[in-house]
């Protein structure tokens, strides 16, 4: 029952990490989800598959996109580099098995951490100039978000800010 109630509340779902920082508006409402097989991920950080840090999906396919474990548990396991080398590759395999059509949108976010956060991968070294105490975890992601925000239409950014604030005055995010 909860499943139906939650699914019924929204047309679009954004699944993301809490440590993503956005350099400019993520205008996910502009992504075409009219085809029930389409899901969207940001460009970059793919490592042979699809980025595993963020996805946008419609009500029709959000559960299909999230339920990837069946591909591991319902078939006999045999190591395959193309499928099992990392999470990104496994997601790609699982989504292709489900005939999901993955599209990429312009990256506008990057991952951050504070100095006390632990990590298995990148430790991050560069403090974010505008946010003391926050460290850019993956430089390529940060550069990708900077490049992406430069490519996002200025009219869309301004329009979204006016919409969000109602009167067009920026008082903070």
Backbone as CSV, one residue per row, in Angstrom:
resi,resn,N_x,N_y,N_z,CA_x,CA_y,CA_z,C_x,C_y,C_z
1,UNK,0.823,-1.188,0.000,0.000,0.000,0.000,0.870,1.256,0.000
2,UNK,1.904,1.295,0.825,2.788,2.457,0.868,3.411,2.691,-0.501
3,UNK,3.805,1.606,-1.138,4.425,1.700,-2.462,3.515,2.449,-3.440
4,UNK,2.234,2.079,-3.481,1.301,2.730,-4.389,1.077,4.187,-3.996
5,UNK,1.014,4.456,-2.705,0.789,5.830,-2.266,1.959,6.733,-2.632
6,UNK,3.177,6.275,-2.407,4.349,7.085,-2.733,4.464,7.271,-4.239
7,UNK,4.306,6.190,-4.990,4.383,6.300,-6.441,3.303,7.221,-6.989
8,UNK,2.146,7.198,-6.390,1.051,8.036,-6.853,1.230,9.516,-6.573
9,UNK,2.126,9.852,-5.672,2.321,11.256,-5.290,3.154,12.047,-6.293
10,UNK,4.002,11.366,-7.066,4.947,12.064,-7.927,4.951,11.486,-9.331
11,UNK,5.204,12.355,-10.303,5.386,11.909,-11.686,6.855,11.620,-11.971
12,UNK,7.743,12.378,-11.321,9.183,12.289,-11.554,9.903,12.062,-10.234
13,UNK,10.899,11.194,-10.271,11.707,10.897,-9.087,13.161,11.233,-9.371
14,UNK,13.797,11.896,-8.419,15.225,12.205,-8.496,15.888,11.470,-7.341
15,UNK,16.782,10.549,-7.669,17.500,9.773,-6.659,18.942,10.255,-6.699
16,UNK,19.394,10.796,-5.572,20.715,11.416,-5.556,21.395,11.168,-4.220
17,UNK,22.615,11.593,-4.125,23.381,11.463,-2.895,23.255,12.739,-2.075
18,UNK,23.287,12.624,-0.753,23.211,13.839,0.065,24.489,14.670,0.017
19,UNK,25.573,14.100,-0.485,26.821,14.861,-0.543,27.069,15.462,-1.922
20,UNK,26.028,15.519,-2.756,26.136,16.228,-4.033,25.906,17.709,-3.785
21,UNK,26.742,18.534,-4.371,26.571,19.975,-4.316,26.289,20.456,-5.731
22,UNK,25.326,21.351,-5.862,24.892,21.827,-7.173,25.445,23.223,-7.418
23,UNK,26.136,23.390,-8.553,26.706,24.694,-8.906,25.678,25.605,-9.562
24,UNK,24.668,25.015,-10.186,23.600,25.779,-10.823,22.346,24.917,-10.763
25,UNK,21.197,25.473,-11.124,19.958,24.695,-11.019,19.990,23.412,-11.843
26,UNK,19.465,22.368,-11.251,19.293,21.083,-11.929,17.854,21.078,-12.441
27,UNK,17.676,21.425,-13.681,16.340,21.593,-14.243,15.847,20.243,-14.762
28,UNK,15.611,19.322,-13.830,15.218,17.965,-14.204,13.829,17.921,-14.813
29,UNK,13.023,18.943,-14.572,11.680,18.968,-15.152,11.724,19.132,-16.669
30,UNK,12.863,19.531,-17.211,13.017,19.686,-18.658,13.419,18.370,-19.345
31,UNK,13.741,17.346,-18.575,14.146,16.069,-19.163,12.913,15.324,-19.669
32,UNK,13.002,14.764,-20.850,11.875,14.076,-21.459,11.732,12.672,-20.880
33,UNK,10.662,12.483,-20.116,10.358,11.178,-19.529,9.064,10.610,-20.101
34,UNK,8.666,11.072,-21.284,7.408,10.630,-21.870,7.452,9.157,-22.284
35,UNK,8.631,8.652,-22.594,8.799,7.240,-22.907,9.050,6.496,-21.591
36,UNK,8.240,5.499,-21.299,8.324,4.796,-20.013,9.603,4.001,-19.804
37,UNK,10.453,3.913,-20.818,11.701,3.163,-20.646,12.909,4.075,-20.426
38,UNK,12.707,5.388,-20.440,13.832,6.324,-20.355,14.152,6.667,-18.905
39,UNK,15.451,6.638,-18.585,15.957,7.193,-17.330,17.138,8.091,-17.686
40,UNK,17.438,9.033,-16.831,18.489,10.019,-17.084,19.550,9.955,-15.994
41,UNK,20.804,10.063,-16.394,21.938,10.136,-15.469,22.839,11.289,-15.922
42,UNK,23.644,11.845,-15.016,24.554,12.905,-15.442,25.702,12.366,-16.278
43,UNK,26.213,13.197,-17.157,27.372,12.801,-17.943,28.596,12.757,-17.037
44,UNK,29.513,11.864,-17.352,30.761,11.739,-16.596,30.676,10.737,-15.456
45,UNK,31.845,10.412,-14.885,31.961,9.481,-13.756,31.296,8.137,-14.079
46,UNK,31.549,7.617,-15.278,30.863,6.412,-15.743,31.669,5.133,-15.542
47,UNK,32.954,5.185,-15.658,33.846,4.042,-15.418,33.404,2.768,-16.137
48,UNK,33.071,2.912,-17.411,32.679,1.763,-18.221,31.200,1.423,-18.141
49,UNK,30.438,2.168,-17.369,28.999,1.919,-17.223,28.243,3.223,-17.183
50,UNK,27.374,3.369,-16.174,26.615,4.603,-15.978,26.895,5.151,-14.591
51,UNK,26.904,6.457,-14.479,27.113,7.127,-13.194,26.119,6.578,-12.169
52,UNK,26.627,6.204,-10.996,25.772,5.610,-9.962,25.418,6.603,-8.854
53,UNK,25.644,7.889,-9.087,25.454,8.881,-8.024,24.174,9.683,-8.137
54,UNK,23.433,9.509,-9.226,22.254,10.347,-9.442,21.452,9.770,-10.600
55,UNK,20.128,9.752,-10.482,19.295,9.374,-11.617,17.955,10.074,-11.535
56,UNK,17.349,10.279,-12.695,16.015,10.861,-12.800,15.168,9.866,-13.576
57,UNK,14.013,9.523,-13.017,13.140,8.530,-13.645,11.683,8.911,-13.443
58,UNK,10.830,8.365,-14.279,9.389,8.604,-14.162,8.776,7.616,-13.170
59,UNK,7.565,7.881,-12.806,6.806,6.969,-11.942,6.749,5.574,-12.558
60,UNK,6.649,5.510,-13.883,6.500,4.231,-14.574,7.734,3.344,-14.470
61,UNK,8.915,3.932,-14.294,10.113,3.080,-14.308,11.051,3.257,-13.123
62,UNK,10.678,4.012,-12.126,11.593,4.233,-10.995,11.914,2.913,-10.274
63,UNK,10.934,2.090,-10.036,11.206,0.835,-9.331,12.061,-0.093,-10.182
64,UNK,11.822,-0.110,-11.465,12.627,-0.915,-12.380,14.080,-0.447,-12.366
65,UNK,14.281,0.860,-12.323,15.641,1.406,-12.308,16.357,1.100,-10.991
66,UNK,15.631,1.134,-9.898,16.259,0.921,-8.584,16.473,-0.556,-8.253
67,UNK,15.617,-1.418,-8.743,15.686,-2.842,-8.401,16.659,-3.564,-9.327
68,UNK,17.951,-3.453,-9.013,18.964,-4.074,-9.864,19.507,-5.382,-9.284
69,UNK,19.164,-5.688,-8.064,19.729,-6.876,-7.420,19.254,-8.188,-8.028
70,UNK,18.101,-8.178,-8.671,17.614,-9.416,-9.295,18.626,-9.959,-10.295
71,UNK,19.331,-9.052,-10.957,20.324,-9.486,-11.943,21.474,-10.248,-11.283
72,UNK,21.695,-10.027,-10.005,22.735,-10.760,-9.278,22.201,-12.017,-8.619
73,UNK,20.997,-11.928,-8.088,20.494,-13.019,-7.252,19.661,-14.061,-7.995
74,UNK,19.140,-13.747,-9.160,18.255,-14.678,-9.855,18.917,-15.459,-10.980
75,UNK,20.198,-15.259,-11.165,20.929,-16.032,-12.173,22.194,-16.577,-11.523
76,UNK,22.666,-17.705,-11.976,23.920,-18.226,-11.412,25.053,-17.217,-11.622
77,UNK,25.845,-17.036,-10.589,26.911,-16.041,-10.639,28.157,-16.622,-11.294
78,UNK,28.640,-15.921,-12.282,29.915,-16.233,-12.903,30.588,-14.903,-13.204
79,UNK,31.784,-14.702,-12.646,32.486,-13.427,-12.788,32.624,-13.032,-14.256
80,UNK,32.254,-11.791,-14.535,32.381,-11.224,-15.869,32.825,-9.777,-15.689
81,UNK,34.013,-9.458,-16.158,34.576,-8.112,-15.997,33.611,-7.046,-16.488
82,UNK,32.987,-7.260,-17.626,32.089,-6.249,-18.204,30.904,-5.951,-17.296
83,UNK,30.475,-6.927,-16.518,29.310,-6.752,-15.645,29.684,-6.443,-14.195
84,UNK,30.753,-7.022,-13.699,30.996,-7.022,-12.259,32.193,-6.212,-11.784
85,UNK,32.915,-5.586,-12.675,34.136,-4.874,-12.270,33.857,-3.735,-11.290
86,UNK,32.750,-3.041,-11.460,32.395,-1.944,-10.550,30.880,-1.723,-10.601
87,UNK,30.402,-0.876,-9.720,28.963,-0.608,-9.644,28.440,-0.021,-10.943
88,UNK,29.195,0.882,-11.536,28.753,1.542,-12.764,28.509,0.520,-13.887
89,UNK,29.420,-0.439,-14.016,29.253,-1.476,-15.043,28.064,-2.388,-14.725
90,UNK,27.886,-2.707,-13.450,26.774,-3.574,-13.101,25.437,-2.888,-13.351
91,UNK,25.348,-1.612,-13.022,24.122,-0.862,-13.292,23.827,-0.870,-14.794
92,UNK,24.863,-0.654,-15.588,24.682,-0.670,-17.044,24.130,-2.024,-17.493
93,UNK,24.711,-3.090,-17.008,24.246,-4.429,-17.360,22.782,-4.626,-16.942
94,UNK,22.465,-4.293,-15.697,21.109,-4.512,-15.181,20.084,-3.691,-15.953
95,UNK,20.395,-2.443,-16.216,19.445,-1.591,-16.940,19.262,-2.056,-18.383
96,UNK,20.331,-2.533,-19.008,20.188,-3.060,-20.372,19.343,-4.331,-20.371
97,UNK,19.505,-5.190,-19.356,18.690,-6.404,-19.249,17.210,-6.044,-19.131
98,UNK,16.924,-4.912,-18.516,15.541,-4.472,-18.322,15.045,-3.599,-19.478
99,UNK,15.884,-3.457,-20.495,15.546,-2.625,-21.661,15.247,-1.177,-21.309
100,UNK,15.960,-0.664,-20.307,15.834,0.756,-19.982,16.722,1.554,-20.929
101,UNK,16.221,2.662,-21.387,16.925,3.532,-22.314,17.562,4.663,-21.501
102,UNK,18.869,4.628,-21.370,19.580,5.600,-20.525,20.033,6.776,-21.368
103,UNK,19.660,7.962,-20.917,20.096,9.196,-21.566,20.904,9.999,-20.554
104,UNK,21.746,10.873,-21.069,22.612,11.663,-20.192,22.264,13.137,-20.281
105,UNK,22.278,13.785,-19.122,22.056,15.223,-19.078,23.337,15.924,-18.645
106,UNK,23.383,17.221,-18.844,24.541,18.021,-18.495,24.764,18.007,-16.994
107,UNK,25.960,17.649,-16.585,26.299,17.589,-15.159,26.287,18.994,-14.552
108,UNK,25.603,19.134,-13.417,25.569,20.407,-12.699,25.950,20.229,-11.229
109,UNK,26.339,19.008,-10.849,26.634,18.706,-9.451,27.974,17.987,-9.325
110,UNK,28.512,18.027,-8.113,29.751,17.319,-7.804,29.711,16.900,-6.349
111,UNK,30.539,15.933,-5.988,30.526,15.364,-4.647,31.502,16.104,-3.742
112,UNK,31.063,16.369,-2.508,31.898,17.058,-1.523,32.008,16.211,-0.257
113,UNK,32.934,16.572,0.588,33.104,15.927,1.895,33.692,16.948,2.853
114,UNK,33.682,16.626,4.126,34.426,17.467,5.056,35.700,16.721,5.445
115,UNK,36.573,17.383,6.146,37.892,16.794,6.414,37.826,15.521,7.253
116,UNK,36.741,15.297,7.979,36.624,14.112,8.835,35.941,12.929,8.159
117,UNK,35.389,13.131,6.964,34.737,12.033,6.251,35.766,11.006,5.798
118,UNK,35.405,9.736,5.901,36.291,8.692,5.380,35.808,8.296,3.989
119,UNK,36.691,7.715,3.220,36.348,7.305,1.863,37.249,6.166,1.439
120,UNK,36.750,5.358,0.510,37.567,4.267,-0.035,38.298,4.713,-1.290
121,UNK,37.816,5.753,-1.941,38.373,6.138,-3.224,39.171,7.431,-3.104
122,UNK,38.657,8.478,-3.679,39.364,9.757,-3.668,39.250,10.409,-2.293
123,UNK,40.352,10.885,-1.780,40.332,11.544,-0.483,39.944,13.003,-0.590
124,UNK,40.127,13.592,-1.749,39.823,15.012,-1.928,40.872,15.869,-1.241
125,UNK,41.310,16.871,-1.919,42.363,17.723,-1.365,42.019,19.196,-1.431
126,UNK,41.231,19.589,-2.411,40.971,21.001,-2.630,39.750,21.468,-1.854
127,UNK,39.970,22.450,-0.973,38.848,23.031,-0.251,38.058,23.902,-1.217
128,UNK,36.759,23.849,-1.105,35.886,24.640,-1.957,35.981,26.099,-1.510
129,UNK,36.453,26.996,-2.366,36.714,28.378,-1.953,35.512,29.072,-1.321
130,UNK,34.335,28.853,-1.844,33.154,29.562,-1.341,32.505,28.899,-0.128
131,UNK,33.008,27.725,0.276,32.426,26.993,1.406,33.542,26.416,2.280
132,UNK,34.082,27.207,3.192,35.166,26.716,4.045,34.773,25.428,4.770
133,UNK,35.681,24.470,4.779,35.435,23.201,5.445,34.943,22.116,4.503
134,UNK,34.442,22.495,3.333,34.012,21.499,2.355,35.127,21.246,1.357
135,UNK,35.338,19.983,1.051,36.413,19.570,0.154,35.803,18.918,-1.081
136,UNK,36.319,19.279,-2.245,35.899,18.654,-3.498,36.434,17.229,-3.499
137,UNK,35.540,16.258,-3.593,35.967,14.862,-3.506,36.589,14.361,-4.806
138,UNK,35.976,14.690,-5.939,36.474,14.239,-7.240,36.654,15.460,-8.135
139,UNK,37.898,15.806,-8.435,38.173,17.001,-9.243,37.494,16.950,-10.609
140,UNK,37.529,15.784,-11.262,36.911,15.688,-12.591,35.419,15.995,-12.535
141,UNK,34.779,15.575,-11.461,33.359,15.851,-11.296,33.130,17.353,-11.128
142,UNK,33.975,17.977,-10.344,33.875,19.423,-10.099,34.080,20.185,-11.404
143,UNK,35.104,19.818,-12.156,35.341,20.464,-13.445,34.170,20.213,-14.395
144,UNK,33.613,19.005,-14.361,32.459,18.685,-15.203,31.247,19.529,-14.856
145,UNK,31.013,19.763,-13.564,29.894,20.604,-13.136,30.123,22.057,-13.551
146,UNK,31.354,22.525,-13.435,31.660,23.892,-13.874,31.394,24.035,-15.370
147,UNK,31.874,23.081,-16.144,31.662,23.102,-17.587,30.169,22.998,-17.904
148,UNK,29.470,22.100,-17.214,28.040,21.925,-17.458,27.244,23.176,-17.164
149,UNK,27.554,23.827,-16.061,26.827,25.049,-15.713,27.118,26.169,-16.704
150,UNK,28.309,26.178,-17.255,28.613,27.160,-18.295,27.786,26.898,-19.547
151,UNK,27.404,25.635,-19.769,26.628,25.282,-20.959,25.121,25.422,-20.752
152,UNK,24.686,25.443,-19.491,23.247,25.552,-19.225,22.785,26.958,-19.596
153,UNK,21.670,27.030,-20.234,21.137,28.311,-20.705,20.937,29.301,-19.562
154,UNK,21.448,30.512,-19.740,21.295,31.561,-18.729,19.811,31.879,-18.521
155,UNK,19.026,31.845,-19.581,17.589,32.141,-19.454,16.893,31.113,-18.560
156,UNK,17.283,29.838,-18.707,16.683,28.789,-17.883,17.048,29.014,-16.424
157,UNK,18.328,29.324,-16.160,18.759,29.567,-14.784,18.004,30.739,-14.181
158,UNK,17.919,31.849,-14.893,17.228,33.023,-14.368,15.746,32.756,-14.193
159,UNK,15.152,32.061,-15.147,13.735,31.736,-15.055,13.436,30.850,-13.867
160,UNK,14.285,29.885,-13.595,14.078,28.986,-12.466,14.213,29.737,-11.151
161,UNK,15.190,30.640,-11.049,15.348,31.408,-9.812,14.124,32.287,-9.572
162,UNK,13.621,32.947,-10.617,12.424,33.780,-10.455,11.245,32.917,-10.027
163,UNK,11.113,31.730,-10.627,10.017,30.831,-10.286,10.115,30.395,-8.828
164,UNK,11.325,30.045,-8.397,11.534,29.535,-7.053,11.257,30.598,-5.991
165,UNK,11.632,31.842,-6.277,11.527,32.896,-5.278,10.254,33.706,-5.425
166,UNK,9.570,33.550,-6.524,8.296,34.243,-6.698,8.415,35.669,-7.188
167,UNK,9.241,36.466,-6.515,9.298,37.887,-6.873,10.586,38.255,-7.607
168,UNK,11.454,37.307,-7.855,12.657,37.588,-8.611,13.824,38.074,-7.788
169,UNK,13.658,38.235,-6.473,14.790,38.680,-5.654,15.488,37.463,-5.065
170,UNK,16.772,37.503,-5.120,17.566,36.375,-4.616,17.950,36.665,-3.172
171,UNK,17.420,35.852,-2.257,17.723,36.046,-0.838,18.558,34.924,-0.278
172,UNK,18.963,33.992,-1.105,19.772,32.861,-0.647,19.159,31.565,-1.094
173,UNK,19.967,30.509,-1.043,19.452,29.198,-1.470,19.112,28.369,-0.288
